Amino acid sequence: MTERTFTLVSHHLCPYVQRAAIVLAEKAIAFERIYIDLAAKPDWFLAVSPLGKVPLLQVRDGNGEHVLFESAAICEFIDEALPGTRLHPADPLLRARHRGWMEFGSSVLADIWVLETTQDAGAFAAKRQALASKFAHIEAELGEGPYSGGPDFTLVDAVFAPVFRYFDVFDAIADHGIFQGLTRTPAWRRQLAARPSVRNAVTGDYHERLMAFLRRHDAILLRGGAIAA
């Protein structure tokens, strides 16, 4: 069998990139990682990225180079085609439910994007409430843990680990109250944060880079009192 090599085209802050990096690490797959500036996308990247977004996974084998895009497709390819413990359930019904919660995680990220970029107090308050409601749904879904579906780490966990990483930075600014009254969700968050694949999915200066991003957008999030309002 021809050996495959893998390159993950990344951006330092992208949570979707982190999903792929986490899954590669969980499957113990060696890969190269390169970073691009999304504000000045190189021509070679635009030529191979249909949507102009990261992540891309470049797969090289005896038949040449294949480029995969969209994080869900990349993560499922890694899980299905490469050796290691499977991260998606074997049962089709349960697997479909997991895919649904992965998409739910993407909707959470869409709310976080507004939270971290808006300068409008009304938009901030609306997304803050939307996030609180979504995490309440998650709380009701979670069992005894320690992971989303029980004792085993799954692709759902890989999706939500980058979500929670945002709040490691947000919490250092002020108490946002989004997890108020929840118990299982914070426990899940702590479990994910301690996992090596999650810790190593970003560079050591992630906190500083995210803070610089917030400052560039003059985000209302930086006005700590607005979070607890």
C-alpha positions as CSV (number, residue, x, y, z in Angstrom):
1,M,0.0,0.0,0.0
2,T,1.3,3.4,-1.0
3,E,2.2,5.6,2.0
4,R,0.1,8.7,2.4
5,T,1.4,12.0,3.7
6,F,-0.8,14.8,5.1
7,T,-0.6,18.6,5.3
8,L,-3.1,20.6,7.2
9,V,-3.5,24.1,5.8
10,S,-4.4,26.2,8.8
11,H,-5.0,29.6,10.4
12,H,-3.9,30.2,14.0
13,L,-7.4,31.1,15.3
14,C,-9.7,29.0,13.2
15,P,-11.8,26.6,15.3
16,Y,-12.6,24.4,12.2
17,V,-8.9,23.8,11.7
18,Q,-8.6,22.8,15.3
19,R,-11.2,20.1,14.8
20,A,-9.1,18.5,12.1
21,A,-5.9,18.8,14.1
22,I,-7.6,17.2,17.1
23,V,-8.9,14.2,15.0
24,L,-5.5,13.7,13.4
25,A,-3.9,13.6,16.8
26,E,-6.5,11.3,18.3
27,K,-5.8,8.9,15.4
28,A,-2.0,9.3,15.9
29,I,-1.5,10.4,12.3
30,A,1.7,12.3,11.6
31,F,1.0,15.5,9.6
32,E,2.7,18.7,8.5
33,R,1.0,21.9,9.4
34,I,1.3,25.2,7.5
35,Y,-0.4,28.5,8.4
36,I,-1.7,31.2,6.0
37,D,-2.9,34.7,6.5
38,L,-6.6,34.8,5.6
39,A,-6.4,38.6,5.1
40,A,-3.8,38.0,2.3
41,K,-4.6,34.5,0.9
42,P,-1.8,33.2,-1.3
43,D,-2.5,32.3,-4.9
44,W,-1.7,28.7,-4.5
45,F,-4.3,28.5,-1.7
46,L,-7.0,30.1,-3.7
47,A,-6.3,27.8,-6.6
48,V,-7.0,24.7,-4.5
49,S,-9.6,25.9,-2.0
50,P,-13.0,26.1,-3.6
51,L,-14.5,28.3,-0.9
52,G,-11.3,30.2,0.0
53,K,-11.5,28.8,3.6
54,V,-9.4,26.7,5.9
55,P,-8.9,24.0,6.8
56,L,-7.6,22.1,3.8
57,L,-6.1,18.7,4.1
58,Q,-3.6,17.9,1.4
59,V,-3.3,14.1,1.0
60,R,-0.4,12.8,-1.1
61,D,-0.1,9.2,-2.2
62,G,1.0,7.2,-5.3
63,N,-1.8,8.8,-7.3
64,G,-0.7,12.4,-6.7
65,E,-2.2,15.0,-4.4
66,H,-5.8,15.2,-3.3
67,V,-7.2,18.3,-1.5
68,L,-10.1,17.9,0.9
69,F,-12.0,20.9,2.2
70,E,-14.7,21.5,4.8
71,S,-13.9,20.4,8.4
72,A,-16.7,17.8,8.7
73,A,-15.6,16.0,5.5
74,I,-12.0,16.1,6.5
75,C,-12.7,14.7,10.0
76,E,-14.9,11.9,8.7
77,F,-12.3,11.0,6.1
78,I,-9.6,10.8,8.8
79,D,-11.8,8.7,11.0
80,E,-13.0,6.3,8.3
81,A,-10.0,5.9,6.1
82,L,-7.1,6.0,8.6
83,P,-6.0,3.5,11.3
84,G,-6.8,4.0,14.9
85,T,-9.8,4.0,17.2
86,R,-13.0,5.0,15.4
87,L,-14.4,8.3,16.7
88,H,-17.9,8.0,15.1
89,P,-20.4,5.4,16.3
90,A,-20.9,2.3,14.3
91,D,-24.7,2.5,14.7
92,P,-26.2,4.5,11.8
93,L,-28.9,6.1,14.0
94,L,-26.5,7.2,16.7
95,R,-24.0,8.3,14.0
96,A,-26.7,10.6,12.5
97,R,-27.4,12.1,15.9
98,H,-23.7,12.8,16.4
99,R,-23.6,14.5,13.0
100,G,-26.6,16.6,14.1
101,W,-24.7,17.7,17.2
102,M,-21.6,18.5,15.2
103,E,-23.8,20.9,13.1
104,F,-25.2,22.3,16.3
105,G,-21.6,23.0,17.3
106,S,-21.1,25.0,14.1
107,S,-24.2,27.1,15.0
108,V,-22.6,27.8,18.3
109,L,-19.5,29.0,16.5
110,A,-21.6,31.4,14.4
111,D,-23.0,33.0,17.5
112,I,-19.5,33.3,19.0
113,W,-18.3,35.0,15.9
114,V,-20.8,37.8,16.5
115,L,-20.0,37.9,20.2
116,E,-16.3,38.5,19.5
117,T,-16.7,40.9,16.6
118,T,-19.7,43.1,17.3
119,Q,-19.5,46.6,18.6
120,D,-23.3,46.7,19.0
121,A,-24.7,46.1,22.5
122,G,-28.0,44.8,21.3
123,A,-26.4,42.2,19.0
124,F,-24.0,41.2,21.8
125,A,-26.9,40.7,24.2
126,A,-28.9,38.7,21.7
127,K,-26.0,36.3,20.9
128,R,-25.1,36.0,24.6
129,Q,-28.7,34.9,25.3
130,A,-28.7,32.6,22.2
131,L,-25.5,30.9,23.5
132,A,-26.9,30.5,27.0
133,S,-30.0,28.8,25.5
134,K,-27.9,26.5,23.3
135,F,-25.7,25.4,26.2
136,A,-28.8,24.7,28.2
137,H,-29.8,22.3,25.4
138,I,-26.4,20.7,25.6
139,E,-26.7,20.4,29.4
140,A,-29.9,18.5,28.9
141,E,-28.4,16.2,26.4
142,L,-25.2,15.3,28.3
143,G,-25.1,12.1,30.4
144,E,-22.6,11.2,33.1
145,G,-19.6,11.8,30.8
146,P,-16.9,12.4,30.9
147,Y,-17.4,13.1,27.2
148,S,-20.4,14.1,25.2
149,G,-21.6,10.6,24.5
150,G,-20.2,8.8,27.5
151,P,-16.8,7.3,28.3
152,D,-15.3,7.6,24.8
153,F,-14.0,10.6,22.9
154,T,-15.9,11.2,19.6
155,L,-16.1,13.6,16.8
156,V,-18.7,15.6,18.7
157,D,-16.0,16.2,21.4
158,A,-13.5,17.3,18.7
159,V,-16.1,19.9,17.5
160,F,-16.8,21.4,20.9
161,A,-13.3,21.5,22.3
162,P,-12.5,24.6,20.1
163,V,-15.8,26.1,21.2
164,F,-14.9,26.0,24.8
165,R,-11.4,27.3,24.1
166,Y,-12.9,30.7,23.2
167,F,-14.3,30.9,26.7
168,D,-11.0,30.3,28.3
169,V,-10.1,33.7,26.9
170,F,-13.5,35.3,27.4
171,D,-13.6,34.3,31.1
172,A,-10.3,36.1,31.7
173,I,-12.0,39.3,30.7
174,A,-15.2,39.1,32.7
175,D,-18.0,36.7,33.9
176,H,-20.2,36.3,30.9
177,G,-22.8,34.2,32.7
178,I,-23.4,31.9,29.7
179,F,-22.7,28.7,31.8
180,Q,-24.6,29.9,34.9
181,G,-26.5,27.1,36.6
182,L,-24.9,24.4,34.5
183,T,-22.9,21.5,35.9
184,R,-22.3,18.8,33.3
185,T,-21.3,21.3,30.6
186,P,-18.5,22.9,32.6
187,A,-17.3,19.4,33.7
188,W,-17.2,18.3,30.0
189,R,-15.4,21.5,29.2
190,R,-12.7,20.8,31.8
191,Q,-12.3,17.2,30.6
192,L,-11.7,18.4,27.0
193,A,-9.3,21.1,28.0
194,A,-7.1,18.5,29.7
195,R,-6.8,16.2,26.7
196,P,-3.4,16.4,24.9
197,S,-5.0,16.5,21.4
198,V,-7.0,19.5,22.4
199,R,-4.2,21.3,24.1
200,N,-1.9,20.8,21.2
201,A,-4.4,21.9,18.5
202,V,-3.3,25.5,18.8
203,T,0.0,27.3,19.1
204,G,1.2,28.5,22.5
205,D,0.3,32.1,21.7
206,Y,-3.4,31.4,21.0
207,H,-4.6,33.6,23.9
208,E,-2.5,36.6,22.8
209,R,-3.6,36.2,19.1
210,L,-7.3,36.0,20.1
211,M,-6.9,39.1,22.3
212,A,-5.3,41.0,19.4
213,F,-8.2,39.9,17.2
214,L,-10.7,41.3,19.7
215,R,-8.8,44.6,19.9
216,R,-8.7,44.9,16.1
217,H,-12.5,44.6,16.0
218,D,-12.9,46.9,19.0
219,A,-15.2,44.2,20.3
220,I,-17.7,45.1,22.9
221,L,-16.6,41.9,24.6
222,L,-13.5,43.7,25.8
223,R,-15.7,46.1,27.8
224,G,-16.0,43.6,30.5
225,G,-19.1,45.0,32.1
226,A,-21.1,44.3,29.0
227,I,-20.7,40.6,29.4
228,A,-22.2,40.5,32.9
229,A,-24.9,43.0,32.1
